[in-house]
Amino acid sequence: MRKIYLVLFVFLLSGCSVSEDMIANKELYCSELYKGIRAVGRVATEVTTGIAIVDVCDTIDEIVEEEEADATDKSDSES
């Protein structure tokens, strides 16, 4: 039973982090195939543990939007 918790813990931690490589390769990570596979994993995790996991593609979109907003703010302040 401890091994299951350990695997879930590692899986949850890896699901929370978004690296620069993932952002650069969004087309790959957010393809329909990978989104479907991750959706199955997220549903299984939510059903077994009650913990909802956000899709990494949504997180990537949020990060990109924040970076673009920051870049716009910086360029506006420099003008």
C-alpha positions as CSV (number, residue, x, y, z in Angstrom):
1,M,0.0,0.0,0.0
2,R,2.9,2.4,0.7
3,K,4.2,1.8,-2.8
4,I,0.9,3.0,-4.3
5,Y,1.0,6.2,-2.2
6,L,4.6,6.8,-3.2
7,V,3.8,6.3,-6.9
8,L,0.8,8.6,-6.6
9,F,2.8,11.2,-4.7
10,V,5.5,11.2,-7.4
11,F,2.9,11.4,-10.1
12,L,1.1,14.3,-8.5
13,L,4.3,16.2,-8.1
14,S,5.3,15.7,-11.7
15,G,1.9,16.8,-12.8
16,C,2.3,20.1,-10.9
17,S,5.4,21.2,-12.6
18,V,5.6,22.7,-16.0
19,S,9.1,23.0,-17.5
20,E,10.4,25.3,-20.2
21,D,10.7,22.3,-22.5
22,M,7.0,21.5,-22.1
23,I,6.1,25.1,-23.0
24,A,8.4,25.0,-26.0
25,N,6.9,21.7,-27.1
26,K,3.3,22.5,-26.4
27,E,2.2,21.0,-29.8
28,L,3.5,17.6,-28.6
29,Y,2.3,17.7,-25.0
30,C,-1.1,19.1,-25.9
31,S,-1.8,16.8,-28.8
32,E,-5.1,15.0,-28.6
33,L,-3.4,11.6,-27.9
34,Y,-1.5,12.9,-24.9
35,K,-4.4,14.9,-23.6
36,G,-6.5,11.8,-23.8
37,I,-3.9,9.7,-21.9
38,R,-3.5,12.3,-19.2
39,A,-7.3,12.7,-18.9
40,V,-7.6,9.0,-18.1
41,G,-4.9,9.3,-15.5
42,R,-6.5,12.4,-14.0
43,V,-9.9,10.8,-13.7
44,A,-8.4,7.6,-12.2
45,T,-6.5,9.8,-9.6
46,E,-9.6,11.8,-8.8
47,V,-11.8,8.7,-8.4
48,T,-9.4,6.9,-6.2
49,T,-8.1,9.8,-4.1
50,G,-10.6,12.6,-4.5
51,I,-7.8,15.0,-5.7
52,A,-8.5,16.9,-8.8
53,I,-5.5,17.5,-11.1
54,V,-5.4,20.4,-13.6
55,D,-4.4,19.5,-17.2
56,V,-0.9,20.6,-18.0
57,C,-2.1,22.3,-21.2
58,D,-4.3,24.6,-19.2
59,T,-1.3,25.5,-17.0
60,I,0.9,26.1,-20.0
61,D,-1.7,28.5,-21.4
62,E,-1.9,30.4,-18.1
63,I,1.9,30.7,-17.9
64,V,2.1,31.9,-21.5
65,E,-0.6,34.5,-21.0
66,E,1.1,35.8,-17.8
67,E,4.5,36.0,-19.6
68,E,2.9,37.9,-22.5
69,A,1.1,40.2,-20.1
70,D,4.4,40.9,-18.2
71,A,6.2,41.5,-21.5
72,T,3.5,43.9,-22.6
73,D,3.7,45.7,-19.2
74,K,7.5,46.1,-19.5
75,S,7.3,47.4,-23.0
76,D,4.6,49.9,-22.1
77,S,6.7,51.2,-19.1
78,E,9.8,51.5,-21.3
79,S,8.0,53.7,-23.8
